[in-house]
Amino acid sequence: MKSTILVPLFVLLVAGAQAQQCNCKTSFEWVKKTFEENDAGYAHIVKLKGPEAYKLHNQLIAEKVQHITDVDSCIGKLQDWVRFFRTDHFRFTKTAETAPQAGFKVIHDNRFSPEQFKQYLKQSADSIEGIWESPGYTIAVQKQNNGYRGIVMAATVANWKPGDVKFDVAADFKTATRYNQSTAIVVKKIQFFGKGKSILQLDNFFLKRSTADAAANEYYRLKTSPLPFGYKRDSNTVYVHINSFNYENKVAIDSVLKSLHTVITSTPNLIIDLRDCQGGTDESFSNLVPYIYTNPIRSVMAEFYSTPRNNQMWKDVANREGLDPEEKKTYQQIAELMNSKLGEYVNIFGKDVEVTTRAKVLPYPQSIGIIIHENNFSTTEEFILKAKQSKKVKFFGRKTGGALDVSNMVEAKEPGGNFIFEYCISRSLRIPEFPVDDMGLHPDFYLDRAIPETEWVDYTAMILNAK
């Protein structure tokens, strides 16, 4: 068996019946049984918090789900139940049968005229009114009786046309609703910021004005770019933003690093911006390691919980098309090993710790600033644990989300067909001595609220450049 195994963060879909009216009591009983029998973190948390606390939690949720028939309300209560164990690394997703919002139509303003709006703006002094851009859209934000409305002026996104309404925002900026082609979405995070109030955020939908300064434009790009990117930011600093460590993103990451390799290895400072990088696979960050390396890097391995449902993953991956004979044999051996140890945690790697060593330390970059925040999870946190061992690296931002101790999520379809439930099948050997889940990993330099996120890169560059 290979000593290093790429564990695919793919999902196991267990077929179920067609969707029908939600019986939340039945759904809860199924989720509870599936989680108790298969999740790799279940036993540890029950032991940590105590069986009495778990019993009480079950009773409280069971009472709340008794008469729920709405899928969204039911999923909300099921999420509350799983949060007894952790705040992330689980997921409920409505199936195609239940997800569409029947009867919703895009709001269209027949009175809206782009030319008339441009003339109107010449007399408007309102701070948010104006012409904004977002990937695929040019949007007019216009004052309405009780707030502001975002109306499409031009779009390259299919099915959107001038006059269609993208969002409504209350005058006090406390509530908002976004619209796509099939649903109205209640906005949870509203921000209007940047120098000259040039950035507008509605959850993960970002808009900017043409008057945005360099810092705001940089922030807007990292928030909206579907791909990683980088450039030489000043004479002493190279900047790289990694938006995801998903396996599909590896080629793009490697391409950016290859194009910048000469300049990275001849420039004193490197900033790696990981904001919104939620996870993926270790392979995707492998080519970042040479730049951060100063000494052997120790990585604690994980063990997998063996159950018939969990072990189906190994059978499925062994039968995937495109595997070479050696890979196929490896996964078949893992499947056999796991099935021989039902009910146990199994270390398939043959070692508890992997040590990464390199022949040399690159003279440049000399100092590396890695920007992190609460939207970093999973594989991104694994990279952070590796980078924390480097003498070159300092971290800037806020603490990460904390979702690493139990990992490798797989899917199961609820028998009623209303949703997909994802749970975890592996547990880190760092547990219980060094937990990350719910606690997160902390930066060396906490960037407080007085430093706007649009200025985080400037602040990091300033510290790295300080003599």
Secondary structure, 3 states (H helix, E strand, C coil): CCCCCCCCCCCCCCCCCCCCCCCHHHHHHHHHHHHHHHCCCHHHHHHHHCHHHHHHHHHHHHHHHCCCCCHHHHHHHHHHHHCCCCCCCCEEEECCCCCCCCCCCCCECCCCCHHHHHHHHCCCCCCCCEEEEECCEEEEEEEECCEEEEEEEEECCCCCCCCEEEEEEECCCCCEEEECCCCEEECCCEEEECCCCCEEEECCEEEECCCCCHHHHHHHHHHHCCCCEEEEEECCEEEEECCCECHHHHHHHHHHHHHHHHHHCCCCEEEEECCCCCCECHHHHHHHHHHHCCCCEEEECEEEECCHHHHHHHHHHHCCCCCCHHHHHHHHHHHHHHHCCCCCEECCCCCCEEEECCCCCCCCCCEEEEEECCCCCHHHHHHHHHHCCCCCEEEEECCCCCCCCEEEEEEEECCCCCEEEEEEEEEECCCCCCCCCCCCCCCCEECCCCCCHHHHHHHHHHHHHCC
